[in-house]
Amino acid sequence: MEGFFRFQWRLIKGVFLLNLIIAAIGYFIFEPWIPFLTGLFFGTLISILNFRLLYITLNSAVKMNPSRAQVFTSSRYMIRFLLTAIVLVVSLKAEYINILGTVIGLISFKIAIFKVEVFNHSKLYKNTMTRKEEK
């Protein structure tokens, strides 16, 4: 359990570092950059919340019988889906939140997971960089 908690914190730090870089780039691209930054922060917080809700759902579903777990996880999925839809609608309607920043914030957690789990393994680089003739 503690290993997963450490993994979560490593992902969250990676997301905030990635969003810091995106915010610096967005500062030069967007003229009023405050709405972009607000959208980025808003999307990131909701993305982290969705990840935590997924963790709580899976921890609870593992302890249930299969039919009840299926109903439980499906209902929680719909709640997370509805939460994401509400966030996107709010960012579309609000003038002080940029929709592009919100979408990037929602996607940035997935990019951080991809970076940590795929690109940090040296075995991947060894397998992709060695030629078949060398084996």
N, CA, C and O atoms as a MOPAC input file, in Angstrom:
PM7 MOZYME 1SCF
protein

 N      0.81900 1    -1.18800 1     0.00000 1
 C      0.00000 1     0.00000 1     0.00000 1
 C      0.86300 1     1.25200 1     0.00000 1
 O      0.55600 1     2.22300 1    -0.69200 1
 N      1.93000 1     1.23200 1     0.76600 1
 C      2.79300 1     2.40800 1     0.82900 1
 C      3.50700 1     2.62900 1    -0.50100 1
 O      3.76600 1     3.76900 1    -0.88800 1
 N      3.82500 1     1.54000 1    -1.20200 1
 C      4.47000 1     1.66500 1    -2.50700 1
 C      3.56500 1     2.36200 1    -3.50500 1
 O      4.03100 1     3.16500 1    -4.31400 1
 N      2.26500 1     2.05800 1    -3.45300 1
 C      1.34000 1     2.71400 1    -4.36000 1
 C      1.15000 1     4.17700 1    -3.98900 1
 O      0.99600 1     5.02500 1    -4.86800 1
 N      1.16000 1     4.47600 1    -2.71000 1
 C      1.05200 1     5.87300 1    -2.28000 1
 C      2.24700 1     6.68100 1    -2.79600 1
 O      2.09000 1     7.81300 1    -3.25200 1
 N      3.43300 1     6.09100 1    -2.71800 1
 C      4.63400 1     6.74300 1    -3.24200 1
 C      4.53100 1     6.92000 1    -4.76100 1
 O      4.93900 1     7.94500 1    -5.30800 1
 N      3.97900 1     5.90400 1    -5.42900 1
 C      3.77100 1     5.97600 1    -6.87900 1
 C      2.80900 1     7.11300 1    -7.23300 1
 O      3.03800 1     7.84200 1    -8.19900 1
 N      1.73700 1     7.26500 1    -6.45600 1
 C      0.79000 1     8.34900 1    -6.70100 1
 C      1.45400 1     9.71100 1    -6.56400 1
 O      1.23900 1    10.59700 1    -7.39200 1
 N      2.25700 1     9.87900 1    -5.52600 1
 C      2.91500 1    11.16400 1    -5.32700 1
 C      3.91600 1    11.44800 1    -6.44400 1
 O      4.06600 1    12.59100 1    -6.87500 1
 N      4.59800 1    10.40200 1    -6.90900 1
 C      5.53300 1    10.58800 1    -8.00700 1
 C      4.79400 1    11.01800 1    -9.27400 1
 O      5.28200 1    11.86900 1   -10.01800 1
 N      3.62100 1    10.43400 1    -9.52200 1
 C      2.81600 1    10.83100 1   -10.67200 1
 C      2.31300 1    12.26400 1   -10.53400 1
 O      2.35500 1    13.03500 1   -11.49300 1
 N      1.84300 1    12.61600 1    -9.35400 1
 C      1.31100 1    13.96600 1    -9.14300 1
 C      2.41700 1    15.00500 1    -9.30900 1
 O      2.18900 1    16.06200 1    -9.89600 1
 N      3.60800 1    14.71400 1    -8.79900 1
 C      4.72200 1    15.64800 1    -9.00200 1
 C      5.08000 1    15.74900 1   -10.47800 1
 O      5.40200 1    16.83200 1   -10.96700 1
 N      5.02600 1    14.63100 1   -11.18600 1
 C      5.29600 1    14.64900 1   -12.62000 1
 C      4.27000 1    15.46200 1   -13.38100 1
 O      4.61500 1    16.17200 1   -14.32600 1
 N      3.01000 1    15.36500 1   -12.97800 1
 C      1.94700 1    16.13300 1   -13.62800 1
 C      2.16100 1    17.62600 1   -13.40600 1
 O      2.03400 1    18.41800 1   -14.34000 1
 N      2.48600 1    18.01200 1   -12.17500 1
 C      2.68700 1    19.43500 1   -11.91100 1
 C      3.93300 1    19.97000 1   -12.61700 1
 O      3.94600 1    21.12500 1   -13.04400 1
 N      4.96200 1    19.16400 1   -12.74500 1
 C      6.14100 1    19.58800 1   -13.49700 1
 C      5.80900 1    19.74600 1   -14.97900 1
 O      6.21700 1    20.72000 1   -15.61100 1
 N      5.06800 1    18.78600 1   -15.53000 1
 C      4.64300 1    18.88200 1   -16.92700 1
 C      3.76800 1    20.10400 1   -17.14700 1
 O      3.92700 1    20.81100 1   -18.14200 1
 N      2.84300 1    20.35800 1   -16.22500 1
 C      1.95700 1    21.51600 1   -16.37100 1
 C      2.69000 1    22.82900 1   -16.17100 1
 O      2.28500 1    23.85000 1   -16.72800 1
 N      3.74100 1    22.82400 1   -15.40200 1
 C      4.56600 1    24.02800 1   -15.27000 1
 C      5.22400 1    24.36600 1   -16.61400 1
 O      5.28900 1    25.53000 1   -17.01000 1
 N      5.70200 1    23.34700 1   -17.29800 1
 C      6.29900 1    23.55900 1   -18.62200 1
 C      5.23700 1    24.02500 1   -19.60800 1
 O      5.47800 1    24.94600 1   -20.38800 1
 N      4.05400 1    23.39300 1   -19.58000 1
 C      2.96400 1    23.79100 1   -20.47700 1
 C      2.50400 1    25.20700 1   -20.16900 1
 O      2.19200 1    25.96500 1   -21.08800 1
 N      2.45400 1    25.57700 1   -18.89400 1
 C      2.05000 1    26.93700 1   -18.51900 1
 C      3.06300 1    27.95800 1   -19.00900 1
 O      2.68100 1    29.05100 1   -19.42800 1
 N      4.35000 1    27.62200 1   -18.96500 1
 C      5.37400 1    28.54500 1   -19.46700 1
 C      5.23300 1    28.73400 1   -20.97000 1
 O      5.39100 1    29.84500 1   -21.47700 1
 N      4.93900 1    27.66000 1   -21.67700 1
 C      4.72400 1    27.77300 1   -23.12200 1
 C      3.44300 1    28.55700 1   -23.40500 1
 O      3.40800 1    29.39500 1   -24.30600 1
 N      2.38400 1    28.27800 1   -22.62600 1
 C      1.11600 1    28.97200 1   -22.80200 1
 C      1.20700 1    30.46400 1   -22.51000 1
 O      0.42700 1    31.25000 1   -23.04800 1
 N      2.14100 1    30.85300 1   -21.67500 1
 C      2.34800 1    32.27300 1   -21.37400 1
 C      2.72000 1    33.04800 1   -22.63800 1
 O      2.31000 1    34.19500 1   -22.81700 1
 N      3.49400 1    32.41500 1   -23.50500 1
 C      3.92400 1    33.09100 1   -24.72600 1
 C      2.92400 1    32.93800 1   -25.86300 1
 O      2.93200 1    33.74900 1   -26.78900 1
 N      2.07000 1    31.93100 1   -25.82200 1
 C      1.14300 1    31.68700 1   -26.92700 1
 C     -0.17200 1    32.44200 1   -26.74700 1
 O     -0.67300 1    33.04400 1   -27.69700 1
 N     -0.73300 1    32.41800 1   -25.54100 1
 C     -2.05000 1    33.01200 1   -25.30900 1
 C     -1.91100 1    34.44400 1   -24.81400 1
 O     -1.11600 1    34.74500 1   -23.92400 1
 N     -2.71200 1    35.31800 1   -25.42200 1
 C     -2.63600 1    36.73500 1   -25.05700 1
 C     -3.13200 1    36.99000 1   -23.63700 1
 O     -2.33900 1    37.45100 1   -22.81600 1
 N     -4.39000 1    36.72100 1   -23.29300 1
 C     -4.68000 1    36.73100 1   -21.85700 1
 C     -4.34700 1    35.34200 1   -21.30900 1
 O     -5.14800 1    34.41700 1   -21.44500 1
 N     -3.20800 1    35.19300 1   -20.71000 1
 C     -2.73700 1    33.86200 1   -20.32200 1
 C     -3.32200 1    33.37400 1   -19.01100 1
 O     -3.19800 1    32.19300 1   -18.68700 1
 N     -3.95800 1    34.25300 1   -18.24900 1
 C     -4.56200 1    33.85400 1   -16.97500 1
 C     -5.70300 1    32.84300 1   -17.17600 1
 O     -5.75800 1    31.86900 1   -16.42500 1
 N     -6.62400 1    33.02000 1   -18.15400 1
 C     -7.65700 1    31.99300 1   -18.35600 1
 C     -7.06800 1    30.63600 1   -18.75500 1
 O     -7.58500 1    29.59400 1   -18.35200 1
 N     -5.99900 1    30.64600 1   -19.53800 1
 C     -5.35500 1    29.38200 1   -19.90500 1
 C     -4.77500 1    28.70700 1   -18.66600 1
 O     -4.93400 1    27.50100 1   -18.47800 1
 N     -4.11600 1    29.47300 1   -17.83700 1
 C     -3.52800 1    28.92500 1   -16.61400 1
 C     -4.61200 1    28.41600 1   -15.66400 1
 O     -4.44400 1    27.37600 1   -15.02800 1
 N     -5.71000 1    29.14200 1   -15.57000 1
 C     -6.82900 1    28.70700 1   -14.73400 1
 C     -7.42000 1    27.40500 1   -15.25700 1
 O     -7.70600 1    26.49600 1   -14.47800 1
 N     -7.60400 1    27.30800 1   -16.56700 1
 C     -8.11900 1    26.08000 1   -17.17000 1
 C     -7.17400 1    24.91300 1   -16.97800 1
 O     -7.60900 1    23.79200 1   -16.71300 1
 N     -5.88300 1    25.16900 1   -17.11000 1
 C     -4.88500 1    24.12200 1   -16.91500 1
 C     -4.92000 1    23.60200 1   -15.47400 1
 O     -4.87900 1    22.39400 1   -15.24100 1
 N     -4.99400 1    24.51000 1   -14.53100 1
 C     -5.05400 1    24.13000 1   -13.11700 1
 C     -6.35000 1    23.39000 1   -12.80300 1
 O     -6.34400 1    22.39000 1   -12.08500 1
 N     -7.45200 1    23.88300 1   -13.33900 1
 C     -8.76300 1    23.27500 1   -13.12800 1
 C     -8.80300 1    21.85700 1   -13.68900 1
 O     -9.26000 1    20.93400 1   -13.01400 1
 N     -8.32900 1    21.68300 1   -14.91100 1
 C     -8.30300 1    20.36300 1   -15.53700 1
 C     -7.38400 1    19.40200 1   -14.80900 1
 O     -7.69700 1    18.21900 1   -14.67700 1
 N     -6.25400 1    19.90300 1   -14.33800 1
 C     -5.31500 1    19.05600 1   -13.61500 1
 C     -5.90400 1    18.57300 1   -12.29600 1
 O     -5.77000 1    17.40000 1   -11.94900 1
 N     -6.54700 1    19.45800 1   -11.56900 1
 C     -7.16300 1    19.05200 1   -10.29400 1
 C     -8.25000 1    18.00300 1   -10.50000 1
 O     -8.35300 1    17.05000 1    -9.72700 1
 N     -9.05300 1    18.17800 1   -11.53400 1
 C    -10.10800 1    17.20600 1   -11.80700 1
 C     -9.50500 1    15.88100 1   -12.26200 1
 O    -10.02500 1    14.81900 1   -11.92200 1
 N     -8.43500 1    15.92900 1   -13.01400 1
 C     -7.76000 1    14.71200 1   -13.45900 1
 C     -7.18800 1    13.93600 1   -12.26700 1
 O     -7.30100 1    12.71100 1   -12.20900 1
 N     -6.58400 1    14.64100 1   -11.33300 1
 C     -6.06100 1    13.99900 1   -10.12400 1
 C     -7.21100 1    13.43500 1    -9.28400 1
 O     -7.09500 1    12.34500 1    -8.72300 1
 N     -8.30600 1    14.16900 1    -9.19800 1
 C     -9.47800 1    13.68400 1    -8.48000 1
 C    -10.02400 1    12.40900 1    -9.12700 1
 O    -10.37900 1    11.46100 1    -8.42600 1
 N    -10.09100 1    12.38400 1   -10.45200 1
 C    -10.55700 1    11.18600 1   -11.14700 1
 C     -9.64300 1     9.99500 1   -10.88500 1
 O    -10.11900 1     8.87000 1   -10.73000 1
 N     -8.34200 1    10.23100 1   -10.83300 1
 C     -7.39900 1     9.15200 1   -10.55200 1
 C     -7.60500 1     8.60700 1    -9.14600 1
 O     -7.59600 1     7.39300 1    -8.93900 1
 N     -7.78900 1     9.49500 1    -8.18500 1
 C     -8.03300 1     9.05000 1    -6.80900 1
 C     -9.36700 1     8.30500 1    -6.69300 1
 O     -9.46100 1     7.30500 1    -5.98100 1
 N    -10.40000 1     8.79400 1    -7.39500 1
 C    -11.68400 1     8.10100 1    -7.37100 1
 C    -11.57700 1     6.71600 1    -7.99400 1
 O    -12.21500 1     5.77400 1    -7.52400 1
 N    -10.78400 1     6.58400 1    -9.03900 1
 C    -10.55900 1     5.28100 1    -9.64900 1
 C     -9.85200 1     4.34800 1    -8.67600 1
 O    -10.20400 1     3.17200 1    -8.57800 1
 N     -8.87200 1     4.85400 1    -7.96500 1
 C     -8.15100 1     4.05800 1    -6.96300 1
 C     -9.09500 1     3.57400 1    -5.86300 1
 O     -9.05600 1     2.40500 1    -5.48000 1
 N     -9.93500 1     4.46300 1    -5.36100 1
 C    -10.87900 1     4.09800 1    -4.30200 1
 C    -11.89400 1     3.07500 1    -4.82000 1
 O    -12.24400 1     2.13100 1    -4.11100 1
 N    -12.36200 1     3.26400 1    -6.04900 1
 C    -13.31900 1     2.33500 1    -6.64200 1
 C    -12.72700 1     0.94400 1    -6.78600 1
 O    -13.36500 1    -0.04900 1    -6.43400 1
 N    -11.50800 1     0.87100 1    -7.30300 1
 C    -10.89800 1    -0.44000 1    -7.50300 1
 C    -10.57800 1    -1.12500 1    -6.18000 1
 O    -10.71200 1    -2.34400 1    -6.07400 1
 N    -10.16400 1    -0.37600 1    -5.18300 1
 C     -9.93000 1    -0.96400 1    -3.85700 1
 C    -11.20800 1    -1.53400 1    -3.26000 1
 O    -11.18800 1    -2.58700 1    -2.62200 1
 N    -12.31100 1    -0.84200 1    -3.46700 1
 C    -13.58600 1    -1.33400 1    -2.93700 1
 C    -14.11200 1    -2.50400 1    -3.75400 1
 O    -14.67200 1    -3.44300 1    -3.18800 1
 N    -13.94500 1    -2.46900 1    -5.06300 1
 C    -14.50000 1    -3.51100 1    -5.93300 1
 C    -13.77900 1    -4.83800 1    -5.77500 1
 O    -14.38000 1    -5.89100 1    -5.99000 1
 N    -12.52600 1    -4.81400 1    -5.40900 1
 C    -11.76900 1    -6.05100 1    -5.23000 1
 C    -12.35300 1    -6.88800 1    -4.09700 1
 O    -12.26200 1    -8.11500 1    -4.12400 1
 N    -12.93900 1    -6.24800 1    -3.12300 1
 C    -13.47500 1    -6.94200 1    -1.95600 1
 C    -14.91500 1    -7.41900 1    -2.14400 1
 O    -15.48300 1    -8.03100 1    -1.24000 1
 N    -15.51600 1    -7.14400 1    -3.31100 1
 C    -16.91700 1    -7.50600 1    -3.55600 1
 C    -16.99800 1    -8.77100 1    -4.41000 1
 O    -16.01800 1    -9.20200 1    -5.01800 1
 N    -18.21000 1    -9.35400 1    -4.43300 1
 C    -18.41200 1   -10.46900 1    -5.35500 1
 C    -18.51600 1    -9.91500 1    -6.78200 1
 O    -18.81400 1    -8.73200 1    -6.94900 1
 N    -18.28100 1   -10.72500 1    -7.80300 1
 C    -18.15100 1   -10.20900 1    -9.17500 1
 C    -19.36200 1    -9.44300 1    -9.70800 1
 O    -19.19000 1    -8.40800 1   -10.35200 1
 N    -20.56100 1    -9.91600 1    -9.46200 1
 C    -21.72900 1    -9.21100 1   -10.01600 1
 C    -21.91600 1    -7.84300 1    -9.35600 1
 O    -22.21800 1    -6.85800 1   -10.02900 1
 N    -21.73800 1    -7.79300 1    -8.06900 1
 C    -21.86300 1    -6.51500 1    -7.36100 1
 C    -20.71900 1    -5.57000 1    -7.73600 1
 O    -20.93100 1    -4.36300 1    -7.85600 1
 N    -19.52200 1    -6.10400 1    -7.91900 1
 C    -18.38100 1    -5.28600 1    -8.30400 1
 C    -18.57900 1    -4.68200 1    -9.69100 1
 O    -18.17600 1    -3.54600 1    -9.94100 1
 N    -19.19800 1    -5.43800 1   -10.58700 1
 C    -19.44200 1    -4.92000 1   -11.92900 1
 C    -20.41400 1    -3.74000 1   -11.90200 1
 O    -20.18800 1    -2.72600 1   -12.56300 1
 N    -21.47300 1    -3.87700 1   -11.14900 1
 C    -22.44400 1    -2.77800 1   -11.01900 1
 C    -21.79700 1    -1.58200 1   -10.33600 1
 O    -21.99100 1    -0.43800 1   -10.74900 1
 N    -21.03300 1    -1.85200 1    -9.29800 1
 C    -20.38300 1    -0.78400 1    -8.54300 1
 C    -19.38700 1    -0.01700 1    -9.41600 1
 O    -19.41200 1     1.21400 1    -9.43800 1
 N    -18.51400 1    -0.72400 1   -10.13400 1
 C    -17.51400 1    -0.04000 1   -10.96000 1
 C    -18.16700 1     0.68300 1   -12.12900 1
 O    -17.70600 1     1.75300 1   -12.52600 1
 N    -19.23600 1     0.11500 1   -12.68700 1
 C    -19.93000 1     0.80200 1   -13.78400 1
 C    -20.56900 1     2.09700 1   -13.30800 1
 O    -20.51400 1     3.11300 1   -14.00100 1
 N    -21.17500 1     2.06200 1   -12.12700 1
 C    -21.79200 1     3.29000 1   -11.61000 1
 C    -20.73200 1     4.33600 1   -11.28000 1
 O    -20.93900 1     5.52200 1   -11.53900 1
 N    -19.61400 1     3.92300 1   -10.72000 1
 C    -18.53600 1     4.87300 1   -10.41800 1
 C    -17.90200 1     5.42500 1   -11.69000 1
 O    -17.48200 1     6.58200 1   -11.72200 1
 N    -17.83100 1     4.60000 1   -12.74500 1
 C    -17.33300 1     5.08200 1   -14.02300 1
 C    -18.23200 1     6.18600 1   -14.56200 1
 O    -17.75000 1     7.20800 1   -15.05000 1
 N    -19.53900 1     5.97400 1   -14.47100 1
 C    -20.47500 1     6.99000 1   -14.94800 1
 C    -20.35900 1     8.27300 1   -14.12700 1
 O    -20.51100 1     9.36700 1   -14.67000 1
 N    -20.09600 1     8.15500 1   -12.84500 1
 C    -19.91200 1     9.34500 1   -12.01000 1
 C    -18.67000 1    10.11000 1   -12.45900 1
 O    -18.71400 1    11.33400 1   -12.58300 1
 N    -17.55800 1     9.40300 1   -12.70700 1
 C    -16.33400 1    10.06800 1   -13.17900 1
 C    -16.53600 1    10.67700 1   -14.56100 1
 O    -16.03500 1    11.76500 1   -14.84400 1
 N    -17.26700 1     9.98000 1   -15.41500 1
 C    -17.56800 1    10.48600 1   -16.75300 1
 C    -18.41700 1    11.74800 1   -16.66800 1
 O    -18.15800 1    12.72000 1   -17.37700 1
 N    -19.42400 1    11.73800 1   -15.80800 1
 C    -20.29200 1    12.89600 1   -15.60800 1
 C    -19.50400 1    14.07100 1   -15.02400 1
 O    -19.71700 1    15.21700 1   -15.41900 1
 N    -18.60800 1    13.79400 1   -14.09800 1
 C    -17.76100 1    14.83400 1   -13.51300 1
 C    -16.89200 1    15.50500 1   -14.58900 1
 O    -16.75800 1    16.72900 1   -14.61200 1
 N    -16.31600 1    14.70600 1   -15.46000 1
 C    -15.50700 1    15.25700 1   -16.54900 1
 C    -16.36400 1    16.07900 1   -17.50600 1
 O    -15.93200 1    17.13400 1   -17.97200 1
 N    -17.57600 1    15.60500 1   -17.80300 1
 C    -18.47300 1    16.35400 1   -18.68000 1
 C    -18.86800 1    17.69000 1   -18.06200 1
 O    -18.93600 1    18.70300 1   -18.75900 1
 N    -19.12600 1    17.69600 1   -16.77000 1
 C    -19.48700 1    18.94500 1   -16.08600 1
 C    -18.32200 1    19.92300 1   -16.12400 1
 O    -18.52000 1    21.12000 1   -16.32900 1
 N    -17.11800 1    19.42100 1   -15.92800 1
 C    -15.93500 1    20.28400 1   -15.97400 1
 C    -15.77700 1    20.90500 1   -17.35200 1
 O    -15.46900 1    22.09200 1   -17.46000 1
 N    -15.98200 1    20.12900 1   -18.40000 1
 C    -15.85200 1    20.66900 1   -19.75500 1
 C    -16.94900 1    21.68600 1   -20.06800 1
 O    -16.68800 1    22.70000 1   -20.71500 1
 N    -18.16500 1    21.42100 1   -19.61600 1
 C    -19.25200 1    22.37800 1   -19.84300 1
 C    -18.99600 1    23.67000 1   -19.08200 1
 O    -19.22300 1    24.75700 1   -19.61300 1
 N    -18.52900 1    23.56400 1   -17.85200 1
 C    -18.23000 1    24.76400 1   -17.06300 1
 C    -17.12200 1    25.57300 1   -17.73400 1
 O    -17.19900 1    26.80000 1   -17.79300 1
 N    -16.10500 1    24.90000 1   -18.23300 1
 C    -15.01400 1    25.64600 1   -18.87700 1
 C    -15.44800 1    26.23600 1   -20.20700 1
 O    -14.88600 1    27.24100 1   -20.64300 1
 N    -16.43200 1    25.63600 1   -20.85900 1
 C    -16.97600 1    26.24700 1   -22.08100 1
 C    -17.80000 1    27.49200 1   -21.76700 1
 O    -17.72400 1    28.48700 1   -22.48800 1
 N    -18.58200 1    27.44000 1   -20.70100 1
 C    -19.47000 1    28.54300 1   -20.35500 1
 C    -18.74200 1    29.69900 1   -19.66200 1
 O    -19.09900 1    30.85900 1   -19.86600 1
 N    -17.74900 1    29.40200 1   -18.86400 1
 C    -17.06100 1    30.44300 1   -18.09800 1
 C    -16.04500 1    31.15400 1   -18.97300 1
 O    -15.28400 1    30.51600 1   -19.70000 1
 N    -16.03500 1    32.45000 1   -18.90200 1
 C    -15.10800 1    33.23700 1   -19.70400 1
 C    -13.71500 1    33.29300 1   -19.07900 1
 O    -12.73800 1    33.58900 1   -19.76800 1
 N    -13.62300 1    33.01900 1   -17.81900 1
 C    -12.34000 1    33.11000 1   -17.12600 1
 C    -11.58400 1    31.78100 1   -17.11700 1
 O    -10.52600 1    31.67400 1   -16.49800 1
 N    -12.13000 1    30.75700 1   -17.81000 1
 C    -11.45300 1    29.46300 1   -17.93200 1
 C    -11.34400 1    29.13100 1   -19.40900 1
 O    -12.34400 1    29.13800 1   -20.12700 1
 N    -10.14200 1    28.84200 1   -19.86000 1
 C     -9.90000 1    28.47700 1   -21.25600 1
 C    -10.15500 1    26.98100 1   -21.42700 1
 O     -9.64600 1    26.16600 1   -20.65800 1
 N    -10.94500 1    26.62800 1   -22.43800 1
 C    -11.28900 1    25.22500 1   -22.66800 1
 C    -10.06300 1    24.41600 1   -23.07800 1
 O     -9.93700 1    23.25500 1   -22.68600 1
 N     -9.16600 1    24.99800 1   -23.85000 1
 C     -7.96200 1    24.27900 1   -24.26600 1
 C     -7.07200 1    23.96500 1   -23.06000 1
 O     -6.50200 1    22.87800 1   -22.97500 1
 N     -6.95600 1    24.89900 1   -22.14700 1
 C     -6.19300 1    24.65500 1   -20.92900 1
 C     -6.81200 1    23.55800 1   -20.08400 1
 O     -6.10000 1    22.74900 1   -19.48800 1
 N     -8.14700 1    23.52700 1   -20.03300 1
 C     -8.82700 1    22.49300 1   -19.27200 1
 C     -8.59900 1    21.11400 1   -19.88400 1
 O     -8.32700 1    20.14900 1   -19.17100 1
 N     -8.71100 1    21.02800 1   -21.19700 1
 C     -8.50500 1    19.74200 1   -21.87300 1
 C     -7.06200 1    19.27300 1   -21.70500 1
 O     -6.82100 1    18.09100 1   -21.45800 1
 N     -6.11400 1    20.17600 1   -21.83500 1
 C     -4.70800 1    19.80900 1   -21.63100 1
 C     -4.48100 1    19.36100 1   -20.18700 1
 O     -3.73400 1    18.41300 1   -19.94200 1
 N     -5.11400 1    20.03200 1   -19.24000 1
 C     -5.00400 1    19.62500 1   -17.84100 1
 C     -5.59600 1    18.23900 1   -17.59200 1
 O     -5.05200 1    17.45900 1   -16.81000 1
 N     -6.70600 1    17.93600 1   -18.25700 1
 C     -7.31000 1    16.61400 1   -18.11100 1
 C     -6.43700 1    15.51800 1   -18.72400 1
 O     -6.38100 1    14.40300 1   -18.20600 1
 N     -5.76600 1    15.83500 1   -19.81400 1
 C     -4.93900 1    14.85400 1   -20.51200 1
 C     -3.55300 1    14.73100 1   -19.88200 1
 O     -2.90700 1    13.69300 1   -20.02600 1
 N     -3.09100 1    15.75300 1   -19.19600 1
 C     -1.71100 1    15.75900 1   -18.70000 1
 C     -1.42700 1    14.62700 1   -17.71400 1
 O     -0.29800 1    14.14200 1   -17.64700 1
 N     -2.41900 1    14.20300 1   -16.95800 1
 C     -2.19100 1    13.09500 1   -16.02400 1
 C     -1.92000 1    11.80700 1   -16.78900 1
 O     -1.08100 1    11.00200 1   -16.38300 1
 N     -2.62300 1    11.61500 1   -17.88100 1
 C     -2.40400 1    10.42200 1   -18.69700 1
 C     -1.02800 1    10.45400 1   -19.35200 1
 O     -0.37800 1     9.41900 1   -19.49400 1
 N     -0.59100 1    11.63700 1   -19.74900 1
 C      0.75200 1    11.77600 1   -20.33100 1
 C      1.81300 1    11.47500 1   -19.28600 1
 O      2.82500 1    10.84400 1   -19.59300 1
 N      1.59400 1    11.91400 1   -18.06800 1
 C      2.55900 1    11.63700 1   -16.99000 1
 C      2.62400 1    10.14500 1   -16.68000 1
 O      3.70800 1     9.60900 1   -16.44900 1
 N      1.48500 1     9.47600 1   -16.67300 1
 C      1.48200 1     8.02700 1   -16.45100 1
 C      2.23600 1     7.32800 1   -17.57700 1
 O      3.03200 1     6.42100 1   -17.33200 1
 N      1.98600 1     7.75000 1   -18.79800 1
 C      2.66300 1     7.15900 1   -19.95100 1
 C      4.16500 1     7.36800 1   -19.85600 1
 O      4.94100 1     6.45700 1   -20.14300 1
 N      4.57400 1     8.55500 1   -19.45800 1
 C      6.00400 1     8.85100 1   -19.33800 1
 C      6.65500 1     8.03100 1   -18.24600 1
 O      7.74300 1     7.48900 1   -18.44400 1
 N      6.00600 1     7.93200 1   -17.09400 1
 C      6.59600 1     7.21800 1   -15.96200 1
 C      6.64000 1     5.71800 1   -16.22500 1
 O      7.63800 1     5.06800 1   -15.91300 1
 N      5.58700 1     5.16500 1   -16.78800 1
 C      5.50900 1     3.71800 1   -16.92400 1
 C      6.14500 1     3.17900 1   -18.19900 1
 O      6.57600 1     2.02600 1   -18.21300 1
 N      6.22000 1     3.94700 1   -19.24600 1
 C      6.76900 1     3.42300 1   -20.49300 1
 C      8.19400 1     3.90400 1   -20.72100 1
 O      9.07500 1     3.10100 1   -21.02700 1
 N      8.42600 1     5.17200 1   -20.58100 1
 C      9.71600 1     5.72800 1   -20.96400 1
 C     10.76800 1     5.68200 1   -19.86900 1
 O     11.90700 1     6.07800 1   -20.11800 1
 N     10.44700 1     5.22700 1   -18.69100 1
 C     11.44400 1     5.15000 1   -17.62700 1
 C     12.05300 1     3.76700 1   -17.46600 1
 O     12.85900 1     3.54400 1   -16.56200 1
 N     11.68100 1     2.85100 1   -18.32200 1
 C     12.22200 1     1.50100 1   -18.23500 1
 C     13.38000 1     1.34000 1   -19.20700 1
 O     13.21800 1     1.51300 1   -20.41500 1
 N     14.53800 1     1.01200 1   -18.67600 1
 C     15.72100 1     0.86900 1   -19.52400 1
 C     15.60300 1    -0.33900 1   -20.43100 1
 O     16.20900 1    -0.36900 1   -21.50200 1
 N     14.83000 1    -1.33900 1   -20.01700 1
 C     14.64300 1    -2.52700 1   -20.84600 1
 C     13.96700 1    -2.17500 1   -22.17100 1
 O     14.26500 1    -2.77000 1   -23.20600 1
 N     13.06800 1    -1.21500 1   -22.12700 1
 C     12.39100 1    -0.77700 1   -23.34900 1
 C     13.40000 1    -0.21100 1   -24.33500 1
 O     13.35300 1    -0.51400 1   -25.52700 1
 N     14.30800 1     0.60800 1   -23.83800 1
 C     15.30700 1     1.19500 1   -24.72600 1
 C     16.25100 1     0.13900 1   -25.27900 1
 O     16.63900 1     0.20600 1   -26.44500 1
 N     16.62100 1    -0.82900 1   -24.45900 1
 C     17.50900 1    -1.88700 1   -24.93000 1
 C     16.83600 1    -2.71600 1   -26.01900 1
 O     17.46700 1    -3.07400 1   -27.01400 1
 N     15.55600 1    -3.01900 1   -25.82700 1
 C     14.84300 1    -3.82700 1   -26.81500 1
 C     14.60300 1    -3.07800 1   -28.11100 1
 O     14.63100 1    -3.68300 1   -29.18300 1
 N     14.37000 1    -1.77700 1   -28.03900 1
 C     14.10100 1    -1.03000 1   -29.26400 1
 C     15.37300 1    -0.59800 1   -29.97600 1
 O     15.35000 1    -0.36500 1   -31.18500 1
 N     16.46700 1    -0.48800 1   -29.26100 1
 C     17.70000 1    -0.01500 1   -29.88400 1
 C     18.58700 1    -1.14100 1   -30.42000 1
 O     19.45600 1    -0.88300 1   -31.25300 1
 N     18.39300 1    -2.36600 1   -29.97200 1
 C     19.23400 1    -3.44900 1   -30.48200 1
 C     18.63000 1    -4.00200 1   -31.76900 1
 O     17.41100 1    -4.10600 1   -31.90800 1
 N     19.48000 1    -4.34200 1   -32.67400 1
 C     19.04000 1    -4.89000 1   -33.94400 1
 C     18.84500 1    -6.38900 1   -33.80300 1
 O     19.45200 1    -7.03000 1   -32.94500 1
 N     18.01200 1    -6.92600 1   -34.63400 1
 C     17.74500 1    -8.34600 1   -34.57700 1
 C     18.96400 1    -9.16100 1   -34.99000 1
 O     19.13400 1   -10.29500 1   -34.54200 1
 N     19.80500 1    -8.59500 1   -35.83300 1
 C     20.98700 1    -9.31700 1   -36.27800 1
 C     21.99800 1    -9.49400 1   -35.14500 1
 O     22.80400 1   -10.42400 1   -35.17600 1
 N     21.96200 1    -8.61300 1   -34.14800 1
 C     22.92700 1    -8.66600 1   -33.05300 1
 C     22.59900 1    -9.76900 1   -32.05500 1
 O     23.45900 1   -10.15200 1   -31.26100 1
 N     21.40000 1   -10.27600 1   -32.07800 1
 C     21.00200 1   -11.29700 1   -31.09000 1
 C     21.56300 1   -12.64200 1   -31.39600 1
 O     21.31600 1   -13.59600 1   -30.65800 1

